Amino acid sequence: MWAKLATSVRRLKSVRLARRFVRQESGVAAVEFGMVAVPFLALIFAILETSVIFFAGQALETAVADSGRLIMTGQAQNQGFDQNVFKNAVCAKIYGLFDCANGITIEVKSFPSFAAITMPQPLDANGNFVNNFGYDPGGPCSIVLVRLFYQWPVYVSLLDVNKLNNMAGGKRLLVATSAFRNEPYGTSGC
């Protein structure tokens, strides 16, 4: 009988110990945070990277608008700007966000009318950047298209769910465009 009683007491103690272990909640917060931390941090980094890319795109748009005025007013043509000098003028408008000297690509084309504007695709079928752009600022009253291109590296891809990278090599091609009619500098009108 004492043996049965001892077995029952041991069983009761092990049940009480198991219940006490199940009710223990001191490490629940750490376990829950461990399960949620990786997706949460990935989402935060993706949001930050997306906002930086949009900010960089806006900075590129501002630079193309500001530097395009050099062509529109005839300053670039009268001072004999070539593509490199114009690129330096563009880089002077961009402050520290881009590797301007090695990363910015410039296209400047002139057209007889707005309807005649054509913009070739900057990416080939494989998503590689095609750099066959020229520099033609036109003359007075010409229609001019100025495009700036920058290949922004995407770091947080979230397993390619967010589609920030639109070109080969995990990069996003940022494009800023400005189309305008040159002023009639040096002439009486258009």
C-alpha positions in Angstrom: 0.0 0.0 0.0 2.8 2.3 0.8 4.3 1.6 -2.6 1.0 2.6 -4.3 0.8 5.8 -2.2 4.4 6.7 -3.1 3.7 6.2 -6.8 0.6 8.3 -6.6 2.5 11.1 -4.8 5.2 11.0 -7.5 2.6 11.2 -10.2 0.9 14.1 -8.5 4.2 15.9 -8.1 5.1 15.4 -11.8 1.6 16.7 -12.8 2.0 19.7 -10.6 5.4 20.4 -12.0 4.1 20.0 -15.6 1.2 22.5 -14.8 3.6 24.9 -13.3 5.9 24.7 -16.4 2.9 25.3 -18.7 1.7 28.3 -16.7 5.2 29.9 -16.8 5.1 33.0 -19.0 8.4 34.7 -18.3 10.0 34.0 -21.8 6.9 34.4 -24.0 7.7 38.0 -25.0 11.2 37.0 -26.2 9.8 34.0 -28.2 7.1 36.1 -29.8 9.5 38.9 -30.7 11.9 36.3 -32.2 9.1 35.1 -34.5 8.0 38.6 -35.5 11.4 40.4 -35.6 12.7 39.3 -39.0 9.6 40.1 -41.0 9.1 43.3 -39.1 12.7 44.5 -39.7 12.5 43.5 -43.4 9.3 45.5 -43.8 10.9 48.5 -42.1 14.0 48.4 -44.3 11.9 47.9 -47.4 9.8 51.0 -46.5 13.0 53.0 -45.8 14.6 51.9 -49.1 11.4 52.7 -51.1 11.3 56.2 -49.6 14.9 56.8 -50.4 14.4 55.7 -54.0 11.4 58.0 -54.4 13.5 60.9 -52.8 16.3 60.1 -55.3 13.9 60.1 -58.2 12.6 63.5 -57.1 16.1 64.9 -56.8 16.8 63.6 -60.3 13.7 65.4 -61.6 14.7 68.6 -59.9 18.2 68.3 -61.5 16.8 67.8 -65.0 14.5 70.7 -64.7 17.2 73.0 -63.3 19.9 72.0 -65.8 17.5 71.9 -68.7 17.1 75.6 -68.3 20.7 76.0 -69.5 19.7 74.6 -72.8 16.3 76.3 -72.9 17.8 79.8 -72.5 20.6 79.1 -74.9 23.4 79.3 -72.3 24.7 75.8 -73.1 24.7 76.5 -76.8 26.3 79.9 -76.6 29.0 78.6 -74.2 29.7 75.6 -76.5 28.7 72.9 -73.9 29.3 69.3 -75.0 27.9 66.3 -73.3 30.6 66.2 -70.6 30.3 69.9 -69.7 26.5 69.6 -69.5 26.9 66.5 -67.3 29.1 68.6 -65.0 26.4 71.2 -64.9 23.9 68.5 -63.9 26.2 67.1 -61.3 26.5 70.6 -59.8 22.7 70.4 -59.1 22.9 67.0 -57.4 24.3 67.1 -53.9 25.8 63.9 -52.5 22.9 61.5 -53.2 24.3 60.0 -56.4 27.7 59.0 -57.8 27.2 61.6 -60.4 30.5 61.3 -62.2 30.2 57.6 -62.8 26.5 56.9 -62.6 24.5 59.6 -64.3 23.8 59.1 -68.1 22.5 62.0 -70.1 20.4 62.1 -73.3 19.7 65.4 -75.0 17.8 65.4 -78.4 16.2 68.1 -80.4 13.1 67.6 -82.5 11.1 69.8 -85.0 7.9 69.5 -83.1 6.5 68.0 -79.9 4.6 65.3 -81.9 7.9 64.1 -83.4 9.4 63.3 -80.0 10.6 59.7 -79.7 12.1 58.1 -76.6 13.9 54.8 -77.2 13.8 52.3 -74.4 16.8 52.5 -72.1 16.7 48.8 -71.3 17.1 45.8 -73.6 15.0 42.6 -73.4 17.3 41.2 -70.7 17.0 44.3 -68.5 20.5 45.6 -69.3 21.1 49.4 -69.7 21.6 50.5 -73.3 23.8 53.6 -73.4 23.5 54.9 -77.0 22.3 58.4 -76.2 23.6 61.6 -77.8 23.8 65.3 -77.1 22.0 67.7 -79.5 20.7 70.8 -77.7 19.2 72.3 -80.8 19.0 76.0 -81.6 16.5 78.8 -81.0 12.9 77.6 -80.9 13.9 73.9 -81.1 11.9 71.3 -79.2 14.4 69.6 -76.8 14.1 66.4 -74.8 16.5 66.0 -71.8 16.6 62.7 -70.0 18.8 61.7 -67.0 19.3 58.0 -66.1 20.7 56.6 -62.9 21.1 52.9 -61.9 20.1 52.8 -58.3 21.2 49.6 -56.4 18.4 47.9 -54.5 19.5 46.3 -51.2 16.3 45.0 -49.6 14.5 43.0 -52.2 12.2 41.0 -49.8 12.6 37.9 -52.0 11.7 39.9 -55.1 8.2 40.7 -53.8 8.4 44.5 -53.8 9.6 44.8 -57.5 11.8 47.7 -56.8 14.5 46.4 -59.1 13.4 46.9 -62.7 16.6 46.0 -64.4 19.3 43.3 -64.4 21.7 43.1 -61.5 19.2 44.0 -58.8 19.1 47.7 -59.7 16.3 50.2 -60.3 16.6 52.5 -63.3 15.7 56.0 -62.3 14.7 58.2 -65.2 14.0 62.0 -65.1 12.6 63.7 -68.3 12.1 67.2 -69.3 10.7 68.4 -72.7 10.5 72.0 -73.7 10.8 74.5 -76.5 14.0 76.6 -76.5 13.6 80.3 -76.1 14.2 82.4 -79.2 17.6 83.5 -77.9 19.5 85.8 -80.4 16.5 86.0 -82.7 13.3 88.1 -82.8 10.9 85.1 -82.3 9.9 81.6 -83.3 
